Amino acid sequence: MHFRFRFEPAPKHGGFAMDDYWIWCGSAIRGDDGQYHLFASRWPKRYPFYNGYVCYSEIVRAVADNPLGPFTFVDVVVPTRDLHFWDGGHTHNPTIHRIGGRYCLFYEAITFPKGRPSDREIRNGGPMRGGSYPAIGLCIADSLDGPWQRFDRPALAQRDGAWDREIVTNPAVCEAPDGRILLYYRSYDMTVGLAEADEPEGPYRRIGDGPLPSLQPPNRVEDMYVWHSGEHFEMLAKDCTGGVLSGERGAGVHATSPDGVAWIFSDPVKAYSRTIAWDDGSVASQGCLERAQLLIEDGEPRALYAATGDGPGGFNACTRTWNMAISLEPQK
């Protein structure tokens, strides 16, 4: 089984960008209003990319009349808040899903127990006062316009003394055919874990005592997106090394699973490259292409969204980042 969709040339002026902000992530859904709502992360460009993300990322919403955009900023959905909350420091990695008639926005967040670093520390680009380890949270709303119910505890957090004691991030959510909510996450050294719940709010139960065996190094992947095709589970993920999987660092790889636990990488495994064909006829190798998310309509992927940037490679070399949108067409 291979990734059954062909990538159309990407609109150069599509997707979502803001002049004064770094833009990252990007997860879209069609609302009851017929518009497409994109949830993304942003933080001010007056700060360096990485330290700015750590200290000031917030989740925003943008809308467009078609799935490729361009998307227009509407509002801040999950802002930072008082640092005594688990998600007071930053909110990041949104992934939007409609489950049981409600909109469920999963995200990653941290706080700063010793206070937010100073502007001087952030702009210096070096080590900062420690924040908490990232955990995964959830907001729920009946409408994409809100109001959003925000919880004071994470849906899935680290476990003292366990393999995922430090990092619980990069949420990927799939509603299984039996109604269970599967929550995939990345932990230390690009290991991938899985938890399940009977409803989006949890409680979540880990599946297995450790990371998923089929997604452990040397199969180093992150930024998973998981869906059920009607016959089996499918996954897109970023190849973190370009070694044993796709041969291209940062490319997208495809895998399938009968149960969502044991994954088999496709042949061919590569689903897409960082080299992008644009709708003006040009071709360019993007500095990064990360956190890929799919728009699923009528049970089929229709568009792919990815955080991207210019430069020679890696987000720290970018001078501009944005979310790009690519139309997908079925192929045999």
C-alpha positions as CSV (number, residue, x, y, z in Angstrom):
1,M,0.0,0.0,0.0
2,H,1.3,3.4,-1.0
3,F,0.1,7.0,-0.3
4,R,-2.7,7.1,-2.9
5,F,-2.7,10.8,-3.6
6,R,-0.9,13.0,-6.0
7,F,0.3,16.5,-5.0
8,E,-0.9,19.3,-7.2
9,P,1.3,22.4,-7.7
10,A,1.0,24.5,-4.6
11,P,-0.4,28.1,-4.8
12,K,2.4,30.5,-4.1
13,H,0.0,33.0,-2.6
14,G,-2.1,30.4,-0.8
15,G,-1.8,29.1,2.8
16,F,-1.4,31.4,5.7
17,A,1.2,34.0,6.5
18,M,1.5,37.1,8.7
19,D,4.2,39.7,8.0
20,D,5.2,40.4,11.6
21,Y,5.0,36.8,12.9
22,W,6.7,33.5,12.6
23,I,3.9,31.1,11.5
24,W,4.1,27.3,12.2
25,C,1.9,24.3,12.2
26,G,-1.5,24.5,10.5
27,S,-4.5,22.2,10.8
28,A,-7.7,22.9,8.8
29,I,-11.3,21.9,8.9
30,R,-14.5,22.9,7.0
31,G,-17.0,24.6,9.3
32,D,-20.8,24.6,9.2
33,D,-20.5,28.0,7.6
34,G,-18.9,26.4,4.5
35,Q,-15.6,28.2,5.2
36,Y,-12.3,26.6,5.9
37,H,-10.8,27.3,9.3
38,L,-7.1,26.9,9.8
39,F,-5.6,26.7,13.3
40,A,-1.9,27.6,13.4
41,S,0.8,28.8,15.8
42,R,2.4,32.3,15.7
43,W,4.8,34.4,17.7
44,P,6.5,37.8,17.1
45,K,9.3,38.0,14.6
46,R,11.1,40.5,16.8
47,Y,12.4,37.4,18.7
48,P,14.6,34.6,17.2
49,F,12.6,31.7,15.9
50,Y,13.4,29.1,18.5
51,N,13.5,31.1,21.7
52,G,10.5,33.1,20.5
53,Y,8.5,29.9,20.0
54,V,9.4,28.6,23.4
55,C,8.3,31.8,25.2
56,Y,5.5,33.3,23.1
57,S,3.8,30.8,20.7
58,E,0.0,31.1,20.7
59,I,-2.7,29.3,18.7
60,V,-4.7,31.4,16.2
61,R,-7.5,30.9,13.7
62,A,-7.6,32.0,10.1
63,V,-10.4,31.5,7.5
64,A,-10.7,31.1,3.7
65,D,-13.4,30.4,1.2
66,N,-11.5,27.5,-0.3
67,P,-9.1,24.9,1.3
68,L,-5.9,26.3,-0.2
69,G,-6.4,29.9,1.0
70,P,-5.1,32.5,1.2
71,F,-6.3,32.4,4.8
72,T,-7.1,35.6,6.7
73,F,-6.4,35.9,10.5
74,V,-9.5,36.0,12.6
75,D,-8.6,35.6,16.3
76,V,-6.4,34.1,19.0
77,V,-8.0,30.9,20.1
78,V,-5.6,29.6,22.8
79,P,-3.4,32.5,24.1
80,T,-0.8,32.3,26.8
81,R,-2.1,32.9,30.3
82,D,-1.1,33.1,33.9
83,L,2.0,31.1,34.5
84,H,0.5,29.1,37.3
85,F,-1.5,27.2,34.6
86,W,0.2,24.2,33.0
87,D,-0.2,25.9,29.6
88,G,0.6,29.5,30.6
89,G,3.9,29.8,28.8
90,H,3.1,28.9,25.2
91,T,0.6,27.0,23.2
92,H,1.6,25.2,20.0
93,N,1.1,22.2,17.6
94,P,-2.7,22.6,17.1
95,T,-4.6,19.7,15.4
96,I,-8.4,20.2,14.9
97,H,-11.0,17.4,14.7
98,R,-14.7,17.1,14.9
99,I,-15.7,14.3,17.3
100,G,-19.2,13.5,18.3
101,G,-20.5,16.8,16.9
102,R,-18.0,18.9,18.9
103,Y,-14.8,20.6,17.7
104,C,-11.8,19.3,19.6
105,L,-8.6,21.2,19.4
106,F,-5.6,19.3,20.7
107,Y,-2.3,21.2,21.3
108,E,1.0,21.1,23.1
109,A,2.0,23.6,25.8
110,I,4.4,24.5,28.6
111,T,4.7,27.1,31.4
112,F,7.6,28.8,33.3
113,P,7.6,27.9,37.0
114,K,10.3,30.4,37.7
115,G,8.9,33.2,35.5
116,R,9.0,34.0,31.9
117,P,12.5,34.7,30.5
118,S,13.4,38.3,29.9
119,D,13.4,39.9,26.5
120,R,17.2,40.0,26.7
121,E,17.5,36.3,27.3
122,I,15.0,35.5,24.5
123,R,16.7,37.8,21.9
124,N,20.2,36.5,22.9
125,G,19.2,33.1,21.5
126,G,21.1,31.2,24.2
127,P,20.0,29.1,27.1
128,M,17.0,30.5,29.1
129,R,15.5,29.8,32.5
130,G,13.9,26.4,32.4
131,G,10.3,25.9,31.6
132,S,8.2,23.0,32.3
133,Y,8.3,19.9,30.1
134,P,5.7,20.0,27.3
135,A,2.3,18.2,27.7
136,I,-0.7,17.8,25.5
137,G,-4.0,19.6,26.2
138,L,-7.4,20.1,24.7
139,C,-10.0,22.8,24.0
140,I,-13.6,22.0,23.0
141,A,-16.3,24.1,21.4
142,D,-19.7,23.6,19.7
143,S,-18.7,26.2,17.1
144,L,-15.5,27.1,15.4
145,D,-16.2,30.7,16.5
146,G,-16.1,29.5,20.1
147,P,-16.4,29.9,23.0
148,W,-13.7,27.3,23.7
149,Q,-13.7,25.3,26.9
150,R,-10.1,25.2,28.2
151,F,-9.0,22.8,30.9
152,D,-6.8,23.4,33.9
153,R,-5.0,20.1,33.5
154,P,-3.4,18.5,30.4
155,A,-5.1,15.6,28.7
156,L,-1.7,13.7,28.6
157,A,1.4,14.6,30.6
158,Q,4.8,13.2,31.4
159,R,5.2,10.3,33.8
160,D,7.9,10.3,36.5
161,G,10.5,7.6,36.0
162,A,9.0,6.4,32.7
163,W,10.4,6.5,29.1
164,D,8.2,9.6,28.4
165,R,9.2,11.4,31.6
166,E,10.4,14.5,29.8
167,I,8.5,15.2,26.6
168,V,4.9,14.6,25.6
169,T,4.4,16.6,22.4
170,N,3.3,16.6,18.7
171,P,-0.3,15.3,19.2
172,A,-1.8,13.3,16.5
173,V,-5.5,12.3,17.0
174,C,-7.6,9.7,15.3
175,E,-11.1,8.5,16.1
176,A,-11.1,4.7,15.6
177,P,-14.1,2.9,14.1
178,D,-15.1,1.6,17.5
179,G,-15.3,5.1,18.9
180,R,-12.0,5.1,20.8
181,I,-9.9,8.3,20.6
182,L,-6.3,7.4,19.8
183,L,-3.7,10.0,20.8
184,Y,-0.2,9.6,19.4
185,Y,2.7,11.7,20.7
186,R,6.4,12.1,20.4
187,S,8.8,11.8,23.4
188,Y,12.6,11.9,23.8
189,D,14.9,10.8,21.0
190,M,12.0,10.7,18.4
191,T,10.2,7.9,20.1
192,V,6.4,7.6,19.6
193,G,3.9,6.7,22.2
194,L,0.1,6.0,22.0
195,A,-2.7,6.5,24.5
196,E,-6.4,5.8,24.1
197,A,-9.6,7.2,25.7
198,D,-13.3,6.7,25.4
199,E,-14.0,10.4,24.9
200,P,-11.8,13.3,23.9
201,E,-11.5,14.7,27.4
202,G,-10.0,11.4,28.6
203,P,-8.9,9.9,30.8
204,Y,-6.2,8.5,28.5
205,R,-4.7,5.1,29.0
206,R,-1.2,4.3,27.6
207,I,-1.1,1.4,25.2
208,G,1.9,-0.7,26.0
209,D,4.7,-0.1,28.5
210,G,6.9,1.8,26.1
211,P,7.1,3.5,22.8
212,L,5.5,1.8,19.7
213,P,8.1,-0.7,18.6
214,S,7.6,-0.1,14.8
215,L,8.2,3.7,15.3
216,Q,11.4,3.5,17.4
217,P,14.8,4.5,16.1
218,P,16.3,3.9,13.6
219,N,12.8,4.7,12.2
220,R,13.0,8.3,13.6
221,V,9.8,10.1,12.8
222,E,7.8,12.9,14.3
223,D,4.9,15.2,13.3
224,M,2.5,12.2,12.7
225,Y,-0.9,12.6,11.2
226,V,-3.1,9.5,11.5
227,W,-6.5,8.8,9.9
228,H,-8.7,5.7,9.2
229,S,-9.4,5.0,5.6
230,G,-12.4,2.8,6.2
231,E,-10.2,-0.3,5.8
232,H,-7.2,0.4,7.9
233,F,-5.2,3.2,9.7
234,E,-2.8,5.3,7.7
235,M,0.0,7.7,8.8
236,L,2.0,10.5,7.4
237,A,5.1,11.5,9.4
238,K,8.3,13.5,8.9
239,D,11.5,11.5,8.3
240,C,13.9,13.0,10.8
241,T,17.1,11.6,9.5
242,G,16.7,10.7,5.8
243,G,18.6,7.5,6.5
244,V,16.9,4.1,6.5
245,L,13.4,5.4,5.5
246,S,13.0,7.9,2.7
247,G,16.6,8.9,1.9
248,E,15.7,12.6,2.3
249,R,15.8,14.3,5.6
250,G,12.6,16.1,6.3
251,A,10.6,14.3,3.7
252,G,7.2,12.8,4.4
253,V,6.8,9.0,4.9
254,H,3.7,6.8,4.7
255,A,2.7,3.8,6.8
256,T,-0.4,1.7,7.4
257,S,-1.7,-0.4,10.3
258,P,-4.5,-2.8,10.9
259,D,-5.0,-1.7,14.5
260,G,-3.2,1.6,14.9
261,V,-0.5,0.0,17.0
262,A,1.7,-2.0,14.7
263,W,2.8,0.1,11.7
264,I,4.2,-1.1,8.4
265,F,6.0,1.4,6.2
266,S,4.8,1.6,2.6
267,D,6.7,0.6,-0.5
268,P,7.6,3.2,-1.7
269,V,7.8,4.8,1.8
270,K,8.3,8.4,0.6
271,A,5.0,10.3,0.4
272,Y,6.4,13.7,-0.5
273,S,9.6,15.6,-0.8
274,R,10.8,19.0,0.5
275,T,11.2,20.0,-3.1
276,I,7.9,21.7,-4.1
277,A,6.3,22.5,-7.4
278,W,4.6,25.9,-7.3
279,D,1.7,27.0,-9.4
280,D,3.8,29.6,-11.2
281,G,5.9,26.8,-12.8
282,S,8.8,27.2,-10.4
283,V,10.3,24.4,-8.3
284,A,12.1,25.0,-5.0
285,S,13.6,22.9,-2.2
286,Q,12.0,24.3,1.0
287,G,14.2,25.0,4.0
288,C,11.7,22.9,6.1
289,L,8.4,21.2,5.6
290,E,7.0,20.1,8.9
291,R,4.0,19.3,11.0
292,A,2.0,18.0,8.0
293,Q,-1.8,17.9,8.5
294,L,-4.5,16.7,6.3
295,L,-7.9,18.1,5.4
296,I,-10.3,15.1,5.4
297,E,-13.6,15.5,3.6
298,D,-16.1,12.6,2.9
299,G,-13.5,10.2,4.4
300,E,-10.7,11.2,1.9
301,P,-7.7,13.4,2.2
302,R,-8.3,16.6,0.1
303,A,-5.4,18.9,1.0
304,L,-2.1,18.8,2.9
305,Y,-0.9,21.7,5.1
306,A,2.6,22.0,6.3
307,A,4.8,24.5,8.2
308,T,7.5,25.7,5.8
309,G,10.2,28.3,5.5
310,D,12.9,29.7,3.2
311,G,16.6,29.3,3.7
312,P,19.1,26.5,3.1
313,G,17.5,24.1,5.6
314,G,16.2,24.0,9.2
315,F,13.9,26.5,10.9
316,N,16.8,28.4,12.5
317,A,18.1,29.3,9.1
318,C,14.7,30.8,7.9
319,T,14.0,34.5,7.5
320,R,10.3,33.8,6.9
321,T,8.0,30.9,7.8
322,W,4.4,30.3,6.8
323,N,1.8,27.5,6.4
324,M,1.5,26.2,2.9
325,A,-1.5,24.3,1.4
326,I,-1.3,21.6,-1.3
327,S,-4.2,20.1,-3.1
328,L,-4.4,16.3,-3.3
329,E,-5.8,14.2,-6.1
330,P,-6.5,10.5,-5.9
331,Q,-4.3,8.2,-7.9
332,K,-4.2,4.4,-8.3
